[in-house]
């Protein structure tokens, strides 16, 4: 048996798709993991134990407002100092600030705000915020605005009253009334007088077309012979227009209504409020007048007038999301589009047009997210994460698949959120909730260094939703305790080592716990105690805490390398039995880890007080005497104690038959 020394210097590939098991020729293979569960990949190459989850609130689990009918987390950033996580369930909205539930909303004594948002709407909500106001839309919901008042507990939600709503002829009819008409002016606001009684109150918002030119929208009925109108195209002159040389277009009605549906997506861009898609006009975009966010009337086609355009292609393009970036980006079920703008030229009624970039399609209900270089969206079928970015060489947008090496982690993606990096030892974290098994697919992204490192978060229960509030990551979870499904909002915190964790100060026990029948990790003053099973909502500690305690659900930490493969001049050794003889683990500020189920010693016995916390260690930990030959020899790093662990690399000695 020959022995070889190999060194996995980093883990920046993250968890590798099992379909790539044979690709030992890939450079990424040497930096990959076969399993990366409940770990975060750092951009420098190491990995660390994921943060635990602090319990924030328990959500209703009965009645119409039960979280079982749906949950939606939405972030609301009011100012530099005030930001909130809003938790919507059917007809209720909870407000969380800095990990604390805001109570007595609007002085009602309730810890929630009553809304008109039903359970059926939660999955497809779309929203955008400006200052203290958030606009929320859904195809079955008249657009509403949510306003934060003068205090954390002051919130109002109301249906938007529009100054004007776009019109569309869903059933166009054209008639030629038997009368002459005379406009008072050729353009602008005009009065049109007929020689006979041909007008009615129902003609408001209908159109007059004349020959040789002229088009005007009727805005006020005065009498059967007089109406007031606004010209869209000027009349040729103010001379009489004889009967037969003009026509009345009828059938126009508000494009948004309970019968025709409401906008599906929304964003702000260049001083306009844009709505995208509705049930009756799924591929149309409407933009307000500049600075007048609730006025969508197109009058004289001036540059600051309202805009409207439809994505007319060879396939159905239901607009599911829009994003204001370098350009106005439009994501549909049939492809990805953008509105081209020359230099700094703004969008105007005459320049609003669309360019199709790709035909991947975006999955409804999964909001698009911006990272440092582009925009991330979930493909319509939910099988891939794509990046939509501008190419300076091609002078257009291109799409690329960032989940190519880890598509197996996407299992029915339902929600997506992004936490932007706040320090040099972390990348942007892209978090995707999987509806199939309730896991979180977590991608540590630093595109400037070509780093896309995925891992998977699991918990005792399932993840239902995830959202970020500036630096904080909140999630909604479903957990089963004593045969009952219960729902929670929890907060990822680096200082926590368990899930659905309850914390406190000096205590010998803790009560009012929801984890009935579950064995919980107990940490007192930084020292793990024996697990305790919750009975009647309580647990008693082996030793009382003097300063702090944490009790919560344990979670599995696993980092398993790809099978070790040595390529010799005589060929590969994929099918040969191998044995990992020795492992040198390079760690940083770590307190505990196991290698191939063998504990690595961290406790120093130079201090007689063994109930003190284990000191954090930085350096190399060596483990010898690893037994057993395998055809797919790999290193498994696990934890059985809720303590710190950061692994930077693995040097190992491998015994393998040389063959002939």
Steps between C-alpha positions, in 0.01 A plus 500: 500500500639837398421806704432845361443836662227724363371838611151640448580867543146634472133413451393782265314265263264410783280192474543336160218341303524116522476493121856638494645217709707371205635843401831465683647699212323817612696752703186554709510134609807566714325786683158337537302320767275199455280633781491845654219498755444788742830664415579835338773517236724803545643688197853442632437128456418371847168390646335557835203376696186685397338741748226372725141625500366715781126467570318828434125433489258213457244551224131404516438135409122493502216689334508694174818681601687174565853501366418157355308693232806702404775731627685782326797695639563849358772743605421869557788748536368830632830675578861429583402426858154350450439186299240228547412147406131474412339159533176454307253221564140500377344841589771581754840670499752473785781755540845399630782743572850396611373152578212622721128489420335844500179487706193720544487595132323838456396487865254216435652262752570254217848393399395491133353724230186378323535487120297395195770259384364145496688172529459432127686824420811447712702290255472749212529832682730760345607823668721806475584768756574872485570690824219427747266338245492149359283407202376140503335331201338171404285407197193464727572798727432866427848650557552609860745729672653424837618805692713514813388787724680697768589201723598135472142404587328738256405330171219544249410298193245622247391456140670748268278771355636564151479839333440314176505139381600390147218404266476214254232404246429143606195507266562780249206642306513777237202710392442795265244729671276707273621845597768754417753595770714807559809504731573820691876460452737273310688363804502482877174528692219552251123527495325308224156613390268282292221614272265236645461313831742211445691493831416330831653471846628155403735659245741617772838331448409418139672648193418721202699442181473744212618529141742617372652495851419533867438272797355610834398328823164610644553595866173675589138479383333842490189429293386283212658752263809613701791305650842596627804307380879482507678455168747220448565607140408859397211578269586638155308821575204634696276481196180293502552126453214361300307186592674199348845658548518411869428192710435416864709220654325329792567199723788647700510415871749507787770245439516419875184391676349213691381347172811567291756438775771716653877542442721200581835680542625845598816711518624859499724612214620848401232684691210283386298227666485203263240224512545180304243246381144430611255217449352656188822666373775266626775631268443876533701755697360832620710790628363802686572861421838613629464598866126423503505138606125443493421678171506263203313711243676541167397840369734688264788249474745742659826354634370499859162356403379154602635210293362165391633213290429131442748215453378370167701189414430154362431364850313594815706722729326539834689773687587366845759753619680819403822657624641849479870469428727629227184470291144397571519120507188294439470133595222288355401135487622489141827694509708789625471853356637848556411849384797636299600859571764695309746645749315699761183543292187436707208276413230694318168403339672499161811302604352227720589174328632161606791280404487126563821358649420135567211258526565331835192638671462589868310298758196691634517584870881504515617862504812590305803614701794725412859405581822691439509434125148417388157365582420149624174326410360149532426334167133438430525122554690554827801297386762774480620833637588741221690826498384788279783745444616766256793414274724796416646309205166404346321820615196303603384275782592131517390219727716235661418207726668536838360174640653280230717306748236477773159471339410209731457746789204667327196293594186691417636850580222713644655812654829680451686766699843662495715619788779724376848454641592732786864398553792348314455154653164441336341516158149590400266228630227395260239295686239286322214325681422157354132406509571131432686419823506828694876548480690820425740503207762760594741641242798700622566730206792727417482547124807724483703194610285250303386343827160325511515261794175319587406318818175376652332601823275252677310526827269297722196585289488696176578847375192677367634844403816709528568873474772747597473820701819688407754273678260260671355183351152401618323179415157351556508137611257216547577262786311205642492472879304225674313425176392863440628719217613839627636799311769746605697802386866456587818701455842370394761614751872417512484490880241219494590131461152344497170549313180652639728606783389661825761699691526658844729589789552332836256210538470138609215418262283649229126467439236591237696323228309386190730202425287246685656151493820614328854445631667842505860611508574691821787750518568670833763775520647382168535136612280227342310296756322169445192511280168549677156387381219754529219388728197723565689781328796490739858373532732503800873553455770268633666808640343841540633775275659801668506740202327353194326195360374376164261212439388393156476232238824335390589489131739284300828646374668303222780581258602197293775522242477351155652149482876531499639430155871475422604520136830324436700460181360149473141634516228582750413301811124553504412133556789414733452464872650785698556596858534847647782450748536845651315832487631844586209743536583870478248680722433854618338603829350154541385308807385163372488266201504131415685344208357175365305461825813536713511797740782747458631615841458872577486503880828582672540357849731776622200660673340304786161668446349271235166681504656801327429547125737323263758748378487582130789349306669621181755278330535138391323208665643158416310174507672163458384143506208528260402143415336329206554469126238629259468536125375853554709625790385841621532722805186580700510799734210508747405649835323339793523805725352847435829688486701713258664342198682659206691266268749657260648195328588130526837338448482122496716194441349238270602135468417343163613199294726613215383234259703402198 
